[in-house]
Amino acid sequence: MAEDGCDTVEYQRSVLKPTVIISGVLWVVSLLSYIGGNWEYLEYVALPSIAFGIFPIAWKAWKTLRRFKFDVNCMILFAVVGAVGLQDFTEAAAVTFLFAISEWLESLATTRARNALSAIVNLTPERANVINPLTKDIVVLPASAVSVGAAVSVRTGDKIPCDGVVIEGTSTVDESNLTGESRPVKKRKGTKVSGGTINTGSTRLVVRTTASANDSSIARLVRLVEESQVNRSETERMIDSFAAIYTPIVVLTALCMCTIPWAFGQETGREWLYNGLIVIVVACPCALIISTPVTYVAGLAAAAQKRVIVKGGQHLETLGRTKKIAFDKTGTLSEGKFQLLHFELVGKGRDRKEVLRYLAMMEAPASHPLADAIVKGAANESAYVPKNVGVTNHTLLPGEGIVGVIDGKKVYVGNRRLFERLGLYQDLSAKDAAMSDTWARDGGTTGFISNEGDGIIGAYCVADKVRAEAAGVVQELKKLGVEITMLTGDQRPAAIGIGTQVGLEESDIKSDLLPQDKLAAIKEAVEENRQQKKWWQPKRAVMMVGDGVNDAPALAFADVSVAMGEGAALAMSTADVTLMDSSLTTLLMVIRLGPRVLRTIIENVLFSFVVKAIVVGFTFAGRASLWAAIASDVGAMLLVTLNGMRLLPSSRKVKASRCGEKDKASATTQVESNRTEVSCGVASTRRLASTRRLTDESQTDDNNYS
């Protein structure tokens, strides 16, 4: 662990204990006793070897037995005691030392995976340089204490403490820790910045915060990483259940082998006692149990390194079986960055600015991506939201629009479906209806505004832009054999305009959908997969990809759901996978990662069973030894661990990323003399406690596995 002021980064290392090294050296010396002659006395060197290595095993076994349970430590302890009873001291030392090595190798593998995830957790900013609005002095506060609307100074090399908007300065910001984009992004007055990113330019930035540190993009990323380590997959639970049944049966069998044959003579008893001890060692399900979690942790870390947060191994499994994907349109296949293209008055006797002002007032509190475009479009015509008039009872109408009360009258803003339900669309003139249809055919999203007693008083059209990578990702997914559909609440012409641009057939585009319609479409796809599945086939999964509140029901029902990081908080909390950089390219990456994870798990489980079957066969053939049994178990564990860890990014990349952050932070200038330092130890302790808690939970799980 290295500390630099308040920026504390915890990097775990797995170090081989000196007692294990001494135990190994003494065991190697005891092997010289096999030379015979005057060397035979060296077999007694194995006794101190056992003494140096057995105490941690015995202590863990005692704690397990006190809970009336039985684990691998109990097995190894009994095997060592039995071998010592048979005076096979060298073999008892071999079991002790090699098992200690296996635990170290397991710790080494899981530590590397934890460090990859901790690299994400440690992105959280610790402190902020807040500008006093009265004196203009800078006060250093914990990032968690910065309020929304505060002005913070971000010097060269500093982390931006919270999401916000630049109000002074022009510089470049490194967003690679959030988006994965290595090239710094230029930021100037009026542009948005994210908490946790780093000012790498030569100019100070002054940022007006728009969210607290706990609600920033980086904080959401950290929370999702923490959640991803808690969820366990169906395969993990199945293997644990199998081990819970398998272990007692094998131990009982070994116990019978160690006791019953003594009734047939001392020589037979000694032979079968030895074979029974071998079976106890072989029965240790270490390689089998670790084969799945180490693969999942490596897969989760590999995804997190690309800023894709998967909430547990079970969703990695499901990603590997995905054969159908339903995409939302706005903010998913498209950028969700609308522009107001057209606005026309409907009827006579209305002032254009007045209607635009009403429209802006209704859309200002809304969260849909097109709301901001409408407000900006109105502002471009000097139709600003008035401060002396407010909207009351502002209510979202899912899949239709919004309703509110202005000056005592109900005002509706929304799509054609809303006004057809209200019975107002039918009153539109043929000219106005044709105008709206023309906008829609050109790929725009159309809508209307009505005022109580006046009917529809205005029509507008906003347009979105297809994501640059969308068409390529859709084509690659089709090559992988994945069926693609698009689900959208937009009208048919606008939906087809976007869908055809990304390479979808008209039959794959479903439009004019309410949230319940999207949910019904996902339910139908899931049910269809269940009906088509044969008993010998793996389950085919249905994925939903969305970003808005309207997508939440469908996201919740899909076999696996994906949310865009720039989307609504409800969508992110509902989804199983979050693309923090909102790039469909990373979606393609994680979909390809899923089958690799499944394939690795199958390889590890099969290999573990085959190794044990071979050793058991040699045992009953009388050609196995105790130390060879433990060596095969350690070897199997090492191989399945290395196979699982192949999913991890290169450790050099992880270290380079960490060193890069440290170098950027070291570029920070000295604190000015008029600055009032306030300790940020509380925030640092909170973050370290969170990281340690995750580590302790993971270590507890490892002990339970073993």
N, C-alpha and C positions, 0 to 999 in steps of 0.2 A: 504494500500500500504506500502510495506517495502522496504527500500533502504539499499544497502550495497555497498558503493563505487559507481562504475559504473554499477554494476550488479543490475539493478532495475527491480523488479518483481511486476507487478500490479495485485492484487487479489481483485476483487470486492465483496462487501457485500451488501446485501439488508437489510436495517434496518428500522424497523417500526418507523415512525415519532412520536415525542412526542404529537403533536396536534391530531393525530389519536388516540393515547392511551387515552388522556384526553376526546376526543369526545366519545370513547367507554365507559369510566367510567361514564360520565354524562348520557349517554343513559341508561345504566343499572340502574342508580339511578332513572331515569324517569319512568322505568317500574314498580316501586313500586306504582305508582299512580293507577294502576289497582286494588290495594287492596281496594280502595274506602275510604270513610269517610275522616278523617283528612289527608290522604295520597294523596288525589287528586291533591293538589297544586304542587306536585312534577312533574306533567306533564310539568310545565314551565321550569324545569331543562333541558328539551330537547332542548330548544332554544339556550343556549350556546353550547350544544353538536353540533347542526347544524352549529353554527357560527365557531366552531373550525375545522369542516370538510369540509365545503362547498366551501371555497375560492379556493383551487386548482382545484376543479371541475368547478367552475364558470369561472376561468381564462382560462382553456382549452376550455370550451364551447365558450367563447367569441372569442378566436383565430380561432376556427373552423367556427363560424358564419361569421366572417369577410371575410373568403374565400368563403362564400356562399355555405358552406357544412353543413352536419348534422351528428353528431356522437353520441356515447354512452354518452359522457359527457353532451351533450345538453339534451338527454333524461332524465338523472338522475336529472339535474338541474330543468327541467320542472316538473318532478314528485315531487321533494322536495318543489318547490314553490307552486304547487297545493295542496299538503298535508297541508302545512302551512296555505294556504287560507281556507281550510276546518277545520282548527284548530286541525288537527290530528298531534300534535307536536311530540309525541313519535314515530309515524310511520315515520314521516319525518326524525327524527334523526336516526331511524333504517336504512332507505335507505342510508343516508349520510355515516354512520359508516361502514355498511356492504359493500358498494361499495368501500370505501377506503381500507378495508381489502382485497377485491378481487384484487385491483390493486397491493397491496403489495405481495399477493400470486403469482400473475403473474410475478412480478419483481423477486421474490425469485426463481421461477422456471427457468426463462430465464437467471438469473445471474449464476446459477449453470452450465447451459449449456455453457454460454459464458466462464466461468472460465475453463471448460474442454478444450475448444478450445484455450483459452489464454495460457494454459499450453504448447501447441505446439508452439505458437508464441514466447513465452519467451525462447525457446531453443537457439535462435540466439546468438552466441558469441558476446561480446561487445569489447574485446580488445585482442591484440596479443603482445607477447614479441619477437620483431624482433631483430635478431642478426646482428649487423653492420658488413659487410663483411671485412672491413679494420681494425677496432679497436677491433672487437669481443665484444664490449659493447652491452648491451641489451637496446633497446629503446621500451617503451610501446606506442603502436599506436592503434587507432581504428581498429577493424578487417576489416572494409570496406576499409581501406587505405593500406592494405597489397597487394603487387604486386605479380603476378605469378613468381615463381622462387626464392622467398625470403626464407631465413632460419629462422624458428621461434622456440623458446624454449618453450616447454610445460612441466611445472613442475607438480609434484604430486598434484592432485586436480584441475588443470587447464582444461579449455575447449580448445579443438583444434580449432583454429580460422577458418581454411580453409581446404579444401580437399588437400591431399598431400601424400608424400612418406617419410617414416622414413629414415633418413640418419645417425642417431646416437642414440644408446641406445636400451634397451630391457625392455619392461614394459607391463602392461595389460591396456586395454582401455574398458571403459563401453560404449557400443553402444546401450543400451536399449532405449534411447530416440529417436533413429532413426530406429532400427530394431525390438524392442520389446524383444530382447534376453537379459535375466537378467544376464547371466553369462559373466563376463569380457573376452575379447578376447586378446590373447597374440600378441603383436606387436614387431617386430624386424627390423633390417636394411633391407630395400628393400620392406617392406610391405606397403600397402596403408592404409591411415586413412581418416576419414570423419570429416568435420567441424561440431562442435556442440557436438561431443562425448568427453568423459572425461578421462583423464589419472588417473587411480585409482591405478596404481602400485607404487613401491617405487623408481623408476628411472626416471630421466628426459629424455624426448624424444626431439630430434631435427628433425624437419619436413621441408622438401622442398616443398613449396606449388605448386600445379599443377592447381589450379583454384582460382579465387578471392572469397571473402566472399559472394558476390552477386550471384555467380554461383555454390556455394557448395550444397551438398545434402540437408543440413538443410535449406538453403535459398529457395531451390525449394519447400521443404515441407511447409514452412511458406507461400509462395506465393499461393500454391494450397489451403491451409486452408483458406486464405483470400478470394480467388475466390469462394470457396464452400459456403460462407455465403451470396454471392450476388445473386446467381441464385435462382429463385423461381419456384415452380412446377406448372403443369397444374391444379392440385387439389386446390392449394392455390389461384391461379388466379380465378378459377371457384367459389370458396366459397366467395372470395371478391366481385366478380361480382354479385353473388346471394344476398349478404348482402347489396350491393348498391341499389338493386331493392327492396328487402324485407323490409328494414328499412323505406323508405319513405311511402310505402303502409301501413305498420302497424301504423306508426305515424299519417297518414291521417285518418285511421280508428279510432284511439284513439281520435283524435281531434274531429271527428264527435260524438263520444260517449260522449265527455266532453261538447259539445255545444248544439246539437240538442235536447236532452231530456229535456232541461230547458223549452222548449215550452210547455211541458206537465205538468208543475208544479214544485215547488221548491223542494219537497221531491224526485220526480223522477229525477230531475236534479242533486241533490246532490248524489244520489245513482249511477247514470251513470257516473258522474264526477269521483267518487271514482274508479269505475270499469275501466274507461278510463285511470286513472293514473296507475292502476295495469297493464293494457295492455302495456303502455309505458315502464314500468320496465321490463315486460316479453319480450318485443320486443328487448331488448338489446341483440345483437348477440355475446356477449363476449365469452361465452363458445364455440360457433360454430366457431368463427374466430380464437381463440387461439388454438383450438384442433389440427389443422394441422401444423402450424409453430412450436409449441413447440415439437411436435413429430419429425418433421424433424430435428430440431436443436439437439435434444437428439440423434437421429440416426446418424447425421453427427459427433457429438462429440464421440459417441461410436465407430464409425469406425476410427476416427482420433486417438483415444487412442491406437488402434491396428496398427497404421501407414498405414491406408488405407484412402486416401483422395478422397472423393466423391464430385464432383463439383456441389452441389446443391441438394435440395430435389427431383427435378423432376427425377434425376437419381436413387435415392433410390426407387422411385415408379417403375421405369422400371426394376430395379434389382429384384423386387418382382414378375415380370411377365416373367422373363427369362425362356425360354423353349428350346432354341437352343444356343450352344456355339461353336464358331469356334476358335481353338487355332493355333497360329503360332508355328512352331517347334523350330527353333534356338533361344535360350535365353528365351523361354517361357516354353515349356515342357522339353527342355534341358537346361543345365546350361549356354550354350553359351561360355564355356571355352574349346576351341579347342586345340588339339595337332597335330603337323605335324607328321604323321605316316610314310608316304612314299613319296619319290621324286625320279623320274627316268628321265634320259635324253631320248629324242626322236630324233632319227637320229644320225648321226656321225659328228665328227669334232668340237664338242663343249666341253668346259671345264665345269665340274660340278659346281665348285665354281662361275664361271662367270654367269651361268644361274641362280643359286641360288641368286646371288647378284642382278641380274635384277629383279627377282621375289620379293626380299625384298624391292628394291627401289620402285616398283609399289605398294606394299601393305602397306608400311610405312605410307603414308598419308591417307589411307582408314579407314573408321569407322566401317566396318563389324567385328563381333567378331573373325572370322577366320584370319583376317589380322595380328593381334598381334601374333597368333600362328605361322604363316608362317615366320614372321620376327624373332621370337625367334628360330624357327627351323633352319633358315639359319644361325643365329649367332652361334648356337651350332656346326656348321661345319665351323666356322670362315669366313663365307660369310657375312661381315658387309656392311651396306649401306655406300658407299663412300661419302666423304664430298665435293670432287671436281667435282662430276658429279651429275646433277640434273634431275628431271623429269619435263617436261613442258606439258601444256595442259592436266593435269591429270583430267579425267572425269569419273564420275560414269555412268554406263550403267544399269539402274534399272532391276533387275531380271536376269542379265546376267554376269556382272563383271565390269572391269574398262579398260580404255585405256589411254595411255600417250605416250609421245615422249622422247626417250633416244638416245642421239648422232644422232639426226636428223631422227630417224626411229621410226615408230609406233610400240608400244608393247601392246599386248592385254593379259589380264589375266582374266579368268572366267570359266564358266561351259560349259558343252557340247552344250547347246542351242546356246551360243554365237558363238562357232566355227562352228556349223552347219550352222548358218546364214551367217558366213563369207566364207563358202565353204572350210574350212580348215580341218574339222573333217574327211571328206571323204578321205583325203590323208593319214590318219593314217594307219599304218600297222595293219594287223589282230592281231598280237601279242600284240601291244600296246593297241589296242581297247579292247581286251580280258582282259588285265591287269587292265585297268580302270574299266571295268565291275565287275571284281572280287572284287576290293576294294569297290565298291558301294554295292555289295551284302553283304559284311561284315559289312555294316552300316556306312561306311565312306562317307564323302563329297568329291567328286573328282573335279579336275579342270586342266586347261592347261595354258601354256604360249606360246605365239608366237612372233616372231620378223619379222618385215616387210622384205619380200624377202626370208625369210628362212622357213616360215610356223611354225608349232608347234614344239617347241624345248624342251619342258619339260612337265611332268605330275606329279601331286601331289595328295595326299589324306590326309585330316584332319578329325579327329574324335571328336565328342562331347559326353558328358555324360548326361544321363537322370537325371532330378532332383529327389532327393530321395523321395520327397513327391508326385510326379506327379501321379504315378499309384493309390495310395490311394485316392487322390482327384478326379481323373476321376471316380473311382468306386463309391464314395459317391455321385457325381453329377448324375450318372446314377440311383442310388437309389432314388434320388429326382425327377426322371422323366425327366431329362434334356438330350437332344440329343447332342452328342459330335462329332465334326469333326475336322480334322487337315488339315490346309492349309499350304503348304510349297513350296518353289522354288527348293528344292532339287530333285535329281533324285529319281525315284520310289524305287529302292532297299534301298537307305539310309533312305527314308521316312518311308518305311515299317519297317525297323530295329528299328527305334525309336518308331513308333506308336504301334507296337505289344508289346513293353516293357511296355507301359503305359496302355495296355488293350484295344486298339482300334481294330476293325475289319478292314480288308483291304478295305472294301467298304466305311469306314468312313475316309479314308486317301486320300487326293487329293494332288498330287505332280506335279513337273515341272511347277509351276505357276508363272507367272509374276505378278507385282503389280496390273495390270488391271484385271488379272484373279481372284485374290483374291477378288477384288472389285466386279466383276461379280458374284462370288459365294455368297457373302454377299447379293447383290441385289436380287439374285434368292431366297435366304432363306427368306428375308423380304417380298418379293412379294408373296411367297407361303403361309406365315402366314396370309397375308391380304386376300388372296383368300379363305383360309380355315375358316376364322373367321366368326362366326354367329353373328347376331346383338345383341344377349343377352349375348354373351361371352366376357370376358375381353380380351384385346389385348395381344397376345403372343409376347414376345420380343426376338430379336436375339442379341447375344453378340459376340463381337470380342475381343480376347485377343492377344496382340502382343507387340513387343518391338523395332522394327526397323523402319527406314525410309520407307522401302518397304511396311510396314503395314499401314502407315498413311491414304491412300485413303479408305481402308476397315474399319479402325477404325472410320473415319469420317462418313461413311454411316450407320454403324450398329446402331440399336436402343439404345444400350448402349455399350461403348467400355472401355476396361481395358488395361492399359500400365504397364509394369514392371518398377520399379523405377531405375533399372540399365540400362535401355534402352536408345534409342536416345531421345534427347530433343524434336524433332518434334513429336514423338509418344506420349510423355507425355503431350505436349500442345494440341494435337488433342483429346486425350482420355477423357472420362467422369470420369473415376475412375483410380487412380494411386496406385499401390502396392509399397509403399516406400521401403519395405524390400525384394521385388521381390520374395516373397514366395507364392506358390499356396495355401497353407493352409489358408492364410488370404483372398484369393479369395473365398474359400469355406465359410469362416466366413461371408463375406459381402453379399454373395448370400443368405445365410440363414437369414441375417438381413433384406433383402428387404421385404420378405413376412411378417415378424413381424411388420415392419413399416406400410405396407398396412393394415394389420389386425387391428392395433392400431388406425389408422386414421378412418377406417370404424366404429369401436366401438365408438370412440369419437363423430363422426358426428351423428350417430344414437341416441346415448344417449342424445346429446344436443337437438335434435328434439323432442324426447320422453318427456323429462322433460318439455319443453316449451308447448307441446300439453296438458300435464296433468294440468299444471298451468292455461292455458287458459280455459280448461274445467271447472275447479273449479271456475274460475272467472265468467263465464257466468251462473254457477249454484248458484252464490251468496255466495260461501263458501271460497273465497280467501281474503287475506288481503295484504296490501301494504308491510309490513315488511316480511311476509312469501314469497312474490314474489321475493323480492331482496335476501332473504336467499336461496331460491331455485336456483337463478341465480349464487350466489356465490358458493353454494355447487356443482353445475354442473361444474363451471369453475375449482374448486379445484380438482374434481374427474377426469376430462379429462386431467388436467395438470399432476396429479400424475400418471395417466395411461400412458401418453406419456413419462414421465421421467423415467419410468421403464426400458426404453432402455439404459439409461445412465449407465456407469460403476459406481461402488460404490464410493461415495465421499471420503471414507477413502483411496481408492487406489490412487485417484487424489492427495490428500494431502500428502500421503506417498511418492509419486513420487516427489512432489515439495520439501518436506523436505529432501529427499535423495539427490537431487541436491544441496541443500543448505549446507548439511553436507559435501558433497564432495568438494564443493568450499571452505569451511572453512578450509580445510586441506592445503591450499596454504601457502607456507613459506613467510617470509618477503622479500620485494624487496631489492636486493643487493644495496650496497652503491653507486656503479658506474652506477646505472641505471638512465636514464633520463626519468622522468615522462612526458607524454604528455596527456593532457586532452582527455577523450573519451566521454565527455558530449554530443557532437554533435550526435554521433552514438546512444547513449542512448536515446536522445530526439527524434531522428527519429523513433526508434522502438516503443517508448511509444506513439508517435503521431499516428503511424499506428494502434496500439491497441486501442487507444481512438477513432480513426475514425471509426473503426469497431463497437465499442460499441455504439457510437453516432448514427450511421446508424441504428443499430439494435433497439435502443431505439426509434428512429424516426418511424421505421416501427411499433413498438409496439403501439405507440400513434395513428398511422393511423388505426391500426386494431381496437383499442378500440373506 
